[in-house]
Amino acid sequence: MNDSFWTIKKGPGPIIAVANHHGHKLRPEVARIMALDAASRLREEDPFTGEWADIAPTCLVAQHSRFEVDLNRPRESSVYLTADDAWGHQVWKQPPPASLIEESLAQYDAYYNTLGLLCREKQEQYGTFVVLDLHSYNHRRDGPEGPEADPSGNPEVNIGTGTMNRDRWGGLVDRFVSELRSFDFLGRRLDVRENVKFVGRQFPKWVHTHYPDSGCAIAIEFKKFFMDEWTGKLDVDAHNAIRCALASTLPGLEEELTKVCAQH
């Protein structure tokens, strides 16, 4: 298995940060029949989220595009086959052969096997652990000159907790949200809300299914206010400030994990 599909860093502590949609690469056999150009793919990917994942001593960052295989969807729908799977985009010049799909699914399986190893290691070492599932999302789908989506339904930071046992992990999530909200973000406060735009998909569901008592996965979606989603241009100051905001929450997460261990 070609492990260039992802990069991994291992370090101490009970926190894992993951950027499942950071990647932009395609295998050569995928690129040959890919109908979407690089700019269209990039717009639906989550560029720059891998740099946020690096805040944690342990992190896992996908380097290949979600248009090759989407690690945040169930295995059976992780390879986009129709435009309905991919925001209306025609993904392929021709139907992908079975061999291409099989290899993409093999990469999917290997990625989740790697995640499972990380989770087991953290469980054995610390009893409980947190996975920060880092994403970004578009809010200007009407074109580069079009209006932004209504902020009332599109928070700057959406915290997805729909697949977790909130009775067990609620104190940890509440502290995480509170600390993000209170962070001095370039002289203001971030708009952080829970389960408004997204509730979390396959990735956090997988963690909570396989590690229901020990693993807490938080799906974190940043609206692309830190970049131009149409050109890909990054606002470096905003991107760095998000990184600092996330890093500021790590001590609190570790403290809350110790409370969960003590209470159960």
N, C-alpha and C positions, 0 to 999 in steps of 0.2 A: 504494500500500500504506500502510495506517495504521500509522505507526511508534509510536503510543501503545501498541501491543501489548507493547512493551518499552521500557526506558530503557537508554541506553548512556553510558558515560564512558570517554574515552580519555586515557591518560597514558603516561609513560615506563616502561621496564622490561619484562622478558620474562614477566610473570605476568598472567594473565587470571583473574578470579573471576566465576563465573556462578551465578545462582539461577534455575533453570528452572521451579521450582514455587512461587515466591514469590507469584505473582499470584492475584487473587481476582475480577477484573473479568470480565464477560461482554458480548459484543456484544448489542444489543437483540434481534435475531432469535433468538439463542441463549437469552437469559433468558426469552423468551416461552414457550418449550416445555420449559424446564428443570424437571424434577420435583423435584429436590433443593433443599431450602432452604439458605440461606446458611450456617447453622451446620454442616450435614452436609458441605457442600463444604469449608468451612474446616478441618474435622477431617482431611480427607484431603490438604489442601494443605500447603505448607511455609511458613506465615507467619513473618515476621521474618528469613528467611534473606537477603533482599535487603540488610539492614543489615550482615550479615557480609560480603557480596560487596564492599561499599564499602571494605573494607580495602585493596584493590588499586587502584593508579592507573588500571587498565583493568578495567572490569566491565560485565557484561551481565545485566540483570534482567528477567525476564518479568513483565508486569503483568496478564495475563489468566490465567484459571483453567485448570488441567489438565483440567477437565471440558469445556472448549471444545476444546482440543487439547493433548495431552500431548507435550511436547518431549523427553521421555526414553524414548519408545517409537519403534519403527520407523514410518515414515510410514504404512504400510498399516494399522496398528492404533493410530494416534495419536488418533483420534476414538473415544471409548467408545460402543459401540452396544448392548451387552448388559450385564446385571448382572454377568456373569462377568468383564467387562472392568474393573469398577469396585467391587471388594470387596463384591459382592452388592447394591450400590445400584441401584435403578431410576432411571436418569439422566433419561429423557425422558418427557414426557406423551404424546407421539406420535412416530413415527419421524421423525428429522430429514430434511428434504428434501435432495436432491442438491446444490442451490445452497448450502445452509448448510455442508455437508461440504466442498464445493469451496473455499469461502472460508476455512474453518479450515485446510485443507491449503495454501492459498496463504500464509497467515500462517506456517505451519510452514516452508515453503520459504524465505520471506523471512528468517525468523529464522536458519536455517542458512546462508543466503547471507551474512548479516551476520557470523555467527561465522566463516565462511570468510575474509572480508575481514580480520577481526581477526587470525586465525591467520597468514595470509600476511604481513601487516604485521610481526608479531613474528618470523616466520621470516626475513624479509628483513633486519630490523634486528639481530637477536640470534643467528640461527642455530638456536637451540633456545628453547622456551618451555614454560611449565606452565599448565594450565587447572585451577583448583580448582572442582570441580563440587559445589556446596553443597546439601545436602538435610537434612531432618529426618524422623523416623519415629515412628509410634505404638507404644506398648507397653502400653496399657491397653484392649484391644479388648473386654473383657468388660463394659464399662460404666463410668460415672463412679465407682461404688463398688466396682468389681471389682478383683481383684488385678493387680499389675504382672506383666508377662511375666517369665519366668525370666531373671535377669541373665546366666546362663551362656551363653545364646544370644542375648543382646540387649545388646551393649556400649554404653556411653555414646557412644562414637565408633566407627563402623564405617568402615574405610578399604577401599574397593573397588578392586582392582587386576586384576580378572579379564580385562580386555580389553587390557592393556598388555604390552609386551615387558619383562618384569622383569629379564632379563639386561642390558638397556640402562639401565633406569631404577631398578633396585633400590636403588642407593646413595642416590639422591634420596628415594625413598619411605621407606627405613629412617630417614634423618635426619628427615624430616617426622614420622614416627610417634614417634621418640624425643623430639623437641622438644615435641610435644603432650603426651606422657606426663610430661615433666619440668617442664612449666609449673606454677607455683604457682596452682592453681585454687581460689580462696577458701579457702586453707589446706589443700588436699588435692591429690591427683593424679587426673587423669582416667583412666577405663578405656578405653584405645584399643587396638583389635584389628583385624586385617586379614582381610577376606573371611569373616566369621562370619555376618552377617545378609544382606549384599548383596555382590555382586562388581562392580557397575557395569553400567549398561544401555546404551541406544542412544547417549546423548550421548558418553560417553568412547569407545565403540566407533567412533563417527564420527570423532572426533579421531585416534584411533590408526590408522584405516583410511586417512584422507586425508593424515596427516602422521606416518607410521610412524617416521621417523628424527629428526624435529625436535620433535614435540609429545607431551608427557606429560600426560594428563588423569587426575586423582585424584578418584574419587567419594567424597565425604565425607558420611556420614550421622550426624547427631546425634540420639540418642534424645530424645524430647520431655520430658526431665527439667527443661528450662528454662522450661516452660510447662505449663498444664493443657490437655491435648489435647481435653477435652470442653467446656470453657468458653471456651477461647482466651485465658485470662488469662496474662499474661507475668510471669515472675520476672525483673525488670529486672537485678538483680545478676548472676544466672547468665547471662543473655543477653549482657550486657556483658563478662563474664569470658570467654565463648566467643570473642567478637570479639577480645579482647586475646590470647587463646591463639593464634588463627589468625594475627593480625598478627605475633606473635613468630616465626613460622616463615618469614616472607618473606625475610629476609637469608640464611638457610640454603639455601632453595630456589634463590636466585640463585647462590649459591656453588657448589652442586652442579651447576647447569646449566653453569657454566664448566668444571667437571671433565669433564662428558660431552663437551663440545665439544673439549676438549684430548685426550681419549682416543680419539676417533673421527675 
